[in-house]
Amino acid sequence: MAGIMYSIIAGILISIQGVFNSKASEKIGLWQTNVLVHGLGFFVSLIIVLMVKDGSFSKITDVNKIYLIGGALGVVIVYSVMKGITSIGPAYSVSILLISQLIIALVIDSFGLFGIEKVPFNTTKLIGITMMISGVLVFKMK
């Protein structure tokens, strides 16, 4: 149940963040907004790390180096979300974002990429993705 709640919160906040970032970027620029978003995120994360103390940077050498590029991916993600929302609007942009995210998550699950346990791809998952894509197409019709 906790995982579902965290996922709902993330979905809500991603949508709100995308709109906020797009609006800020109209005034100060896309890359300037990206710098502010990640700079503020760094300071908030640093404060939480100092308060929570639930891990250790000393084990960073044990981490596969490819996994450390998450922050760089975050820069591209924030930029892409801002451009998408600015270009086609929040609802359509987030719909496409969610479908592409789900498709890539299914590929990762199905092939067990990045050390994730394999989860078999089946017909019901294909039907679900097809329904989501159909839903977005219907949603976008005029």
Protein Blocks (a to p, Z undefined) as FASTA:
>chain_A
ZZmmmmmmmmmmmmmmmmmmmmmmmmnojklmmmmmmmmmmmmmmmmmmmnopacfklmm
mpcfklmmmmmmmmmmmmmmmmmmmmnojklmmmmmmmmmmmmmmmmmmnopghiacddd
dfklmmmmmmmmmmmmmmmpZZ
